Amino acid sequence: MADSTAVTVDSTETVASTTIVDVAVGNPNFTTLVAAVKAAGLAETLSGEGPFTVFAPTNAAFEKLPAGTVDGLLKPENLEKLKGLLTYHVVAGKFDAAAVTDAITKGNGKYTVTTVQGGKIDLSLKDGNVVLTDANGSTSTVAIADVAASNGVIHAIDTVVMPK
């Protein structure tokens, strides 16, 4: 009987531990992001209680950056810059696609969020897709919305957004 209970507890713990980091680690489209999160020492934070909304750049999004950018950011001397870039993609709270769309609609076509990094990103709709406009005026489109995690939600984006 004790074994049966242990199996139930283990099963519950497995379900409860599918954090944003766990989900990203399990998705081959986020290997660059996962490497960056680990290098920045943010894995524990993003595995925390949250909730968080992560606008997660795919590997293809990182590949759009100028050659050498990712390698440069992963160097120990650029740790703070890397942390700033990554936390610029995170918003405190859980905002699924329906909530984001509703906020944009109520905001007359635009909803501004403050990131964990402290910068702002404007969210809008274009052709039915959520578009992020960063502090520099560059844009990124949500390619896959509502990837659920136990401590929030991930929205995969097609371009890395940059803080000022």
C-alpha positions as CSV (number, residue, x, y, z in Angstrom):
1,M,0.0,0.0,0.0
2,A,2.8,2.4,0.8
3,D,4.2,1.8,-2.7
4,S,0.9,2.7,-4.3
5,T,0.9,6.0,-2.3
6,A,4.4,6.7,-3.4
7,V,3.5,6.3,-7.1
8,T,0.6,8.7,-6.7
9,V,2.8,11.3,-5.0
10,D,5.5,10.9,-7.6
11,S,3.0,11.3,-10.3
12,T,1.7,14.5,-8.7
13,E,5.2,15.9,-8.3
14,T,5.9,15.2,-12.0
15,V,2.8,17.1,-13.1
16,A,3.6,20.0,-10.7
17,S,7.2,20.3,-11.9
18,T,6.4,21.1,-15.5
19,T,7.7,24.6,-15.1
20,I,8.5,27.1,-17.8
21,V,12.1,25.9,-17.8
22,D,11.0,22.2,-17.9
23,V,8.7,22.9,-20.9
24,A,11.5,24.8,-22.7
25,V,14.0,22.1,-22.0
26,G,11.6,19.5,-23.5
27,N,11.1,21.5,-26.7
28,P,13.8,21.3,-29.4
29,N,12.9,24.8,-30.7
30,F,14.2,26.4,-27.5
31,T,17.7,25.0,-27.1
32,T,19.4,28.4,-27.5
33,L,17.0,30.0,-25.0
34,V,17.6,27.2,-22.5
35,A,21.4,27.5,-22.9
36,A,21.1,31.3,-22.3
37,V,18.8,30.9,-19.3
38,K,21.2,28.4,-17.7
39,A,24.2,30.6,-18.5
40,A,22.5,33.6,-16.9
41,G,21.6,31.6,-13.8
42,L,17.9,32.2,-14.3
43,A,16.7,28.6,-14.5
44,E,15.9,28.5,-10.8
45,T,14.0,31.8,-11.0
46,L,11.9,30.7,-13.9
47,S,11.2,27.4,-12.2
48,G,9.9,29.4,-9.2
49,E,6.2,29.8,-8.2
50,G,5.5,32.6,-10.7
51,P,3.2,33.0,-12.4
52,F,5.2,34.2,-15.4
53,T,4.4,34.9,-19.0
54,V,7.5,34.3,-21.2
55,F,7.7,35.6,-24.7
56,A,10.2,32.9,-25.7
57,P,12.4,33.4,-28.8
58,T,12.8,30.2,-30.8
59,N,16.2,29.0,-32.1
60,A,15.3,30.6,-35.5
61,A,14.7,34.0,-33.7
62,F,18.2,33.9,-32.1
63,E,19.6,33.0,-35.6
64,K,18.3,36.3,-36.9
65,L,20.7,38.2,-34.6
66,P,24.0,39.4,-36.1
67,A,26.6,36.7,-36.2
68,G,28.4,36.2,-32.9
69,T,25.7,38.0,-30.8
70,V,24.6,34.9,-29.0
71,D,28.2,33.6,-28.4
72,G,29.1,37.0,-27.1
73,L,26.1,37.2,-24.7
74,L,27.0,33.7,-23.3
75,K,30.5,34.9,-22.2
76,P,30.8,35.4,-18.4
77,E,31.7,39.1,-18.7
78,N,28.3,39.7,-20.4
79,L,26.3,38.0,-17.7
80,E,24.3,41.2,-16.7
81,K,23.6,42.1,-20.3
82,L,22.3,38.5,-20.9
83,K,20.2,38.6,-17.8
84,G,18.7,41.9,-18.9
85,L,17.9,40.6,-22.4
86,L,16.3,37.4,-21.0
87,T,14.2,39.1,-18.3
88,Y,13.0,41.6,-21.0
89,H,11.1,38.6,-22.4
90,V,9.4,37.8,-19.1
91,V,6.2,39.5,-17.6
92,A,5.0,38.8,-14.1
93,G,1.6,37.2,-14.1
94,K,-0.1,34.7,-16.4
95,F,-1.4,36.2,-19.6
96,D,-2.8,33.7,-22.0
97,A,-3.6,34.6,-25.6
98,A,-7.3,35.4,-24.8
99,A,-6.2,37.8,-22.0
100,V,-3.6,39.5,-24.2
101,T,-6.1,39.9,-27.1
102,D,-8.8,41.2,-24.7
103,A,-6.3,43.7,-23.2
104,I,-5.2,44.9,-26.7
105,T,-8.9,45.3,-27.7
106,K,-9.7,47.2,-24.5
107,G,-6.6,49.4,-25.1
108,N,-7.8,50.5,-28.5
109,G,-5.4,48.3,-30.3
110,K,-2.4,48.5,-28.0
111,Y,-1.5,47.1,-24.6
112,T,1.8,47.9,-22.9
113,V,3.4,45.5,-20.5
114,T,6.3,46.1,-18.1
115,T,8.8,43.3,-18.2
116,V,10.7,41.8,-15.3
117,Q,13.8,43.6,-16.6
118,G,11.8,46.9,-16.1
119,G,11.5,47.9,-19.7
120,K,8.2,48.1,-21.6
121,I,6.9,46.1,-24.6
122,D,3.8,47.2,-26.6
123,L,1.5,44.4,-27.7
124,S,-0.9,44.8,-30.7
125,L,-2.7,42.7,-33.2
126,K,-1.8,42.3,-36.9
127,D,-3.6,39.8,-39.1
128,G,-5.0,38.1,-36.0
129,N,-1.5,37.6,-34.5
130,V,-0.1,39.3,-31.4
131,V,2.9,41.5,-32.3
132,L,5.4,42.8,-29.8
133,T,7.1,46.1,-30.3
134,D,10.2,46.5,-28.2
135,A,11.8,49.7,-26.8
136,N,13.7,50.2,-30.1
137,G,10.6,50.0,-32.3
138,S,11.5,46.5,-33.6
139,T,8.8,43.9,-33.8
140,S,8.3,40.2,-33.2
141,T,5.2,38.0,-33.8
142,V,3.9,35.3,-31.5
143,A,4.2,32.2,-33.6
144,I,2.8,29.7,-31.0
145,A,0.6,30.9,-28.2
146,D,-0.4,29.3,-24.9
147,V,2.2,26.7,-24.2
148,A,1.1,25.8,-20.7
149,A,3.4,25.4,-17.7
150,S,2.7,24.9,-14.0
151,N,4.0,28.3,-13.2
152,G,2.8,30.3,-16.2
153,V,2.6,30.4,-19.9
154,I,5.0,30.5,-22.8
155,H,4.3,32.3,-26.1
156,A,6.9,31.4,-28.8
157,I,8.1,34.5,-30.8
158,D,9.9,34.7,-34.1
159,T,12.3,37.5,-33.3
160,V,14.3,38.4,-30.2
161,V,13.0,41.7,-28.7
162,M,15.7,44.1,-27.3
163,P,15.6,46.4,-24.4
164,K,17.1,49.9,-24.7
